[in-house]
Amino acid sequence: MPSSAGLCLLLLWQPIPVGAACSTPLVFVIEKLFHASTPADVAQHLLTKVQDDCKGGKCPHVPVGTCSDQSVDDIQCPMPVADTSVKLGTDAICDTGCDDWPCRAACQGIDVGICYSADWVLCKAGCLGIPSCVHKCEKTIVDPCKKKLIHQCKDKCEAAFTKCKKQCEKTLTMDIGIEFDRMQRAVTSSSLSSLDVNCSGNQLIADPLLFNASMEFALGDVSVDLKIHTLDAGIRSTNGLTLDKIALVARLPFNGKMNCVFRKEIDVHMGSVEITSLNLDVDLHLEKSLDTIVAVVCVGLPFCKDAIKKAISNTIKNEIEKQVPKQMAQQLTQVLQGLTSKLQCPKIHLPSQELII
């Protein structure tokens, strides 16, 4: 009998229903091997065998991403999937708190005594008391000095305002990171919906079996664990979030060849899993869970009022809905690729001969 990994991969090219588009001697032999009358019977047998192995703690293990030796039904490979931020207030808060007007107004009353320098004294003395001459000295020497001092003062005000506003905006901006931590029950909750497959070649004579297919499958009880990381005003927080009973429908294209009589060769090329339908929140618990997390995050942040809490919750939810399906599809693709590498030709015993296929 084929190994569990082999069974799971064989399932990918022999599920429900193939019909005449892939009717070859090899298909007939496999049906006899499993005492089945149709490819659908074979598919059901193979799927049940893999699921029973996983339920019994004997799931195949494959590498996923940078993580080795992962059970196909319990993947624990932490992966950052989102890095974003949310404003906790409006620009008006920082504009008001960092208003530079009082500073700039004070510049008009800045001490300008330094402008009445030795040059001013000498110029005034040379005027011999003539008012127009004294006025000209003041306009030429004192006024430019006053303007320079006031301008420098206002520049310092602007710099202080800019620094204050940046610090204020940083305080009123929460950094949010989401980590995809664990995915469970992807195999044991799976069911096959359909398979479109075309094949050619008579492996039992000489040519390998060539196949090109697209499969649709459903997962009905997947669990995903996430970690929500937040940072604001120097306060870091990490909280767990479990999305339970995720339901999805996905499509998988694949092709390859099988030549187990002469070369003992199975070569399967997997495409990428495409999720076509997804429900991340079957039990409608996501909003409540996020409200709990946000309440914890906002402890110690007095300005974290209801509207701000809602903004944080919405930002996290939007990133989850956008990024989690992508990571699920990626990990499912890697699981199938890993199983492909374990596929081996099974031994088939016929009454008159033994064929190693």
C-alpha positions in Angstrom: 0.0 0.0 0.0 1.2 3.6 -0.6 2.6 5.6 2.3 0.4 8.4 3.9 2.3 11.1 2.0 2.0 9.1 -1.2 -1.7 8.6 -0.6 -2.3 12.3 -0.2 -0.5 13.2 -3.4 -2.1 10.4 -5.4 -5.4 11.9 -4.3 -4.5 15.1 -6.1 -4.5 13.4 -9.5 -7.3 10.8 -8.9 -10.2 12.7 -7.3 -13.8 13.2 -8.1 -14.8 12.7 -11.0 -12.3 12.1 -13.9 -14.5 10.3 -16.3 -13.3 9.4 -19.8 -10.9 12.4 -19.9 -8.4 10.3 -18.0 -9.3 6.6 -18.6 -6.1 4.6 -19.0 -4.9 1.1 -17.9 -3.1 2.7 -15.0 -6.4 4.2 -13.7 -8.0 0.7 -14.0 -5.1 -0.9 -12.1 -5.3 1.6 -9.2 -9.0 1.0 -8.9 -8.4 -2.7 -8.5 -5.7 -2.0 -6.0 -8.2 -0.3 -3.7 -11.1 -2.6 -4.5 -12.8 0.4 -6.0 -15.1 0.6 -9.0 -14.6 4.3 -9.8 -11.9 6.9 -9.4 -14.3 8.6 -6.9 -14.1 5.5 -4.7 -10.3 5.6 -4.8 -10.3 9.3 -3.9 -12.5 8.8 -0.9 -10.3 5.9 0.3 -7.1 7.9 0.0 -8.5 11.0 1.6 -9.9 9.0 4.5 -6.6 7.2 5.0 -4.6 10.5 5.3 -7.2 12.1 7.6 -7.2 9.0 9.8 -3.4 9.0 10.0 -3.4 12.7 11.1 -6.1 12.1 13.7 -4.0 9.3 15.0 -0.9 11.5 15.3 0.8 10.1 12.2 0.5 13.0 9.8 3.2 13.4 7.2 5.8 16.1 8.0 7.1 18.6 5.4 9.1 21.9 5.5 7.1 25.1 5.4 8.9 28.3 4.7 12.0 28.4 6.9 10.5 25.9 9.3 11.4 22.2 9.0 9.4 19.1 10.0 5.9 20.6 10.1 2.9 18.4 10.5 0.6 19.0 7.5 -2.3 19.3 9.9 -0.6 21.5 12.5 1.8 24.1 11.0 3.7 26.1 13.6 5.9 28.5 11.6 5.7 32.1 12.8 5.7 34.6 10.0 5.2 38.4 10.0 2.3 39.2 7.6 1.5 42.9 8.3 3.2 46.0 9.5 1.1 49.2 9.5 0.1 52.1 11.7 -3.0 54.0 12.8 -3.4 57.6 13.9 -4.8 58.0 17.4 -6.0 61.6 16.9 -6.4 64.4 14.3 -3.8 66.9 13.2 -5.6 69.6 15.1 -4.5 67.9 18.4 -0.9 68.4 17.6 -1.4 71.8 15.9 -3.0 73.1 19.1 -0.6 71.5 21.5 2.4 72.7 19.6 1.1 76.2 18.5 4.1 78.5 17.8 2.1 81.7 17.7 2.9 82.7 21.4 6.5 82.2 20.6 6.4 84.2 17.4 4.5 87.0 19.0 7.0 87.2 21.7 9.7 87.8 19.1 8.3 91.2 18.4 9.2 92.2 21.9 12.7 90.7 21.8 15.5 92.7 23.4 17.1 94.6 20.5 19.5 96.7 22.7 22.4 94.9 21.1 21.6 96.6 17.8 22.5 100.0 19.2 26.2 99.1 18.8 29.3 101.2 18.6 28.7 101.8 14.9 25.3 103.3 15.7 26.8 105.5 18.4 29.6 106.8 16.1 27.0 107.4 13.2 24.7 109.3 15.6 27.5 111.4 17.0 28.6 112.4 13.4 25.1 113.7 12.8 25.6 116.6 15.2 21.9 116.4 16.3 20.4 116.6 12.8 17.2 114.5 13.1 17.2 113.3 9.4 20.7 112.1 9.8 20.0 110.3 13.0 17.0 108.6 11.4 19.2 107.5 8.5 21.7 106.0 10.8 19.0 104.1 12.6 17.5 102.8 9.3 20.9 101.8 8.0 22.4 100.2 11.1 19.7 99.4 13.7 16.7 98.3 11.7 18.5 95.5 9.7 19.9 94.2 13.0 16.4 94.2 14.6 15.0 92.3 11.6 17.7 89.8 11.8 17.2 89.1 15.5 13.4 88.8 15.0 13.9 86.5 12.0 16.3 84.3 14.0 13.8 84.2 16.9 11.0 83.1 14.6 13.2 80.4 13.0 13.8 79.0 16.5 10.0 79.0 17.1 9.4 77.2 13.9 12.0 74.6 14.6 10.6 74.1 18.1 7.1 73.8 16.6 8.2 71.2 14.0 10.0 69.1 16.6 7.0 69.3 19.0 4.6 68.3 16.2 6.8 65.3 15.1 7.0 64.0 18.7 3.2 64.6 19.2 2.4 62.7 15.9 4.7 59.9 16.9 2.9 59.6 20.2 -0.5 59.7 18.5 0.5 57.0 15.9 0.3 53.4 17.0 2.5 50.9 15.1 0.8 47.6 14.5 2.3 44.3 13.5 0.5 41.0 12.8 2.3 37.6 13.0 0.8 34.4 11.5 1.7 31.9 14.2 0.0 28.6 13.6 -2.5 26.8 11.3 -4.3 23.7 12.4 -6.8 21.2 10.9 -6.2 22.1 7.2 -6.0 18.4 6.2 -8.6 16.8 8.6 -11.2 19.4 7.7 -10.7 19.1 3.9 -13.1 17.8 1.3 -12.8 17.4 -2.4 -15.3 19.2 -4.6 -14.2 18.6 -8.2 -11.3 17.9 -10.5 -10.9 18.7 -14.2 -8.1 16.5 -15.5 -6.8 15.4 -18.9 -4.2 12.7 -19.3 -2.4 10.7 -22.0 0.1 7.9 -22.3 -0.1 4.2 -21.6 2.2 3.6 -18.7 1.6 -0.1 -18.7 3.1 -0.4 -22.1 5.9 2.2 -22.5 4.8 5.9 -22.3 4.5 7.7 -19.0 1.1 8.9 -17.8 1.0 12.7 -18.5 -1.7 14.7 -16.7 -2.8 18.3 -16.5 -5.4 19.2 -13.9 -7.2 21.7 -11.8 -8.8 20.7 -8.5 -11.3 22.5 -6.3 -11.4 21.7 -2.6 -12.9 23.0 0.6 -11.7 23.4 4.2 -14.4 23.7 6.9 -12.8 23.8 10.3 -9.4 25.5 10.1 -7.9 27.3 13.1 -5.3 30.1 12.8 -3.4 31.6 15.7 -2.2 35.2 15.3 -0.1 37.5 17.4 -1.0 41.2 17.4 2.0 43.5 18.3 1.5 47.2 19.1 3.8 50.0 20.0 2.8 53.5 21.1 4.4 56.1 23.3 7.1 53.6 24.1 4.5 51.1 25.4 4.7 47.7 23.7 2.0 45.1 23.8 1.6 41.6 22.3 -1.8 39.8 22.4 -2.9 36.5 20.9 -5.9 36.1 18.6 -7.4 32.8 17.4 -9.5 32.6 14.3 -11.4 29.4 14.8 -13.6 27.4 12.3 -12.3 29.2 9.2 -14.1 28.0 6.1 -12.8 28.4 2.6 -13.0 27.1 -1.0 -9.8 27.0 -3.0 -8.5 26.0 -6.5 -5.2 24.3 -7.3 -3.7 23.7 -10.8 -1.1 21.0 -11.2 0.5 18.8 -13.9 3.1 16.1 -14.2 3.9 12.6 -15.3 4.0 9.2 -13.8 6.3 6.4 -15.1 6.5 3.7 -12.4 7.0 0.6 -14.7 10.3 1.5 -16.3 11.8 4.4 -14.4 9.9 4.5 -11.1 9.4 8.2 -11.6 6.6 10.5 -10.4 7.0 14.1 -11.2 4.3 16.5 -10.1 4.4 20.3 -10.6 2.1 22.2 -8.2 0.8 25.6 -9.0 -0.3 28.1 -6.4 -3.4 27.6 -4.2 -5.9 30.3 -5.0 -8.6 30.9 -2.4 -11.9 31.7 -4.1 -14.2 31.9 -1.1 -13.3 32.6 2.5 -15.1 33.2 5.9 -12.6 34.1 8.6 -15.2 34.8 11.2 -17.7 31.9 11.1 -18.9 32.4 14.7 -18.8 36.2 14.5 -16.3 36.4 17.4 -13.7 38.5 15.6 -15.1 42.0 16.6 -15.5 40.9 20.2 -11.9 39.5 20.4 -10.5 42.7 18.8 -12.4 44.8 21.3 -10.8 42.9 24.1 -7.3 43.3 22.6 -7.8 47.0 22.0 -9.0 47.5 25.6 -5.7 46.0 26.8 -3.6 48.0 24.4 -5.2 51.2 25.5 -4.5 50.8 29.2 -2.2 53.7 30.1 -3.1 55.8 27.1 -5.6 58.4 28.5 -6.4 59.8 25.0 -7.5 56.3 23.8 -11.2 57.0 23.7 -14.0 55.1 22.0 -13.4 56.5 18.5 -9.7 55.8 18.7 -10.4 52.3 19.9 -12.6 51.7 16.9 -9.9 53.0 14.6 -7.4 50.6 16.1 -9.8 47.7 15.9 -10.8 48.5 12.2 -7.1 48.7 11.2 -6.2 45.4 12.7 -9.3 43.7 11.2 -8.6 45.1 7.7 -5.0 43.8 7.8 -6.2 40.4 9.0 -8.8 40.2 6.2 -6.2 41.3 3.6 -3.1 39.3 4.7 -4.2 36.1 6.5 -5.8 34.6 3.3 -2.5 35.2 1.4 -0.5 33.4 4.1 -2.9 30.5 4.3 -2.7 30.0 0.5 1.1 30.2 0.7 1.3 27.6 3.4 -1.2 25.3 1.8 0.9 25.5 -1.4 4.0 24.6 0.5 2.3 21.7 2.2 1.3 20.2 -1.1 4.8 20.8 -2.6 6.3 19.0 0.4 3.9 16.1 0.0 4.9 15.9 -3.7 8.5 15.4 -2.7 7.5 12.3 -0.7 5.4 10.6 -3.4 6.6 7.1 -4.3 5.4 4.5 -6.7 3.2 2.0 -4.9 3.5 -1.8 -5.3 0.6 -3.3 -7.2 0.0 -7.1 -7.1 -2.0 -8.6 -9.9 -3.0 -12.3 -10.2 -0.5 -13.1 -12.9 2.3 -10.6 -12.2 3.7 -7.9 -9.9 3.9 -4.4 -11.3 5.9 -1.8 -9.4 4.1 1.4 -10.2 
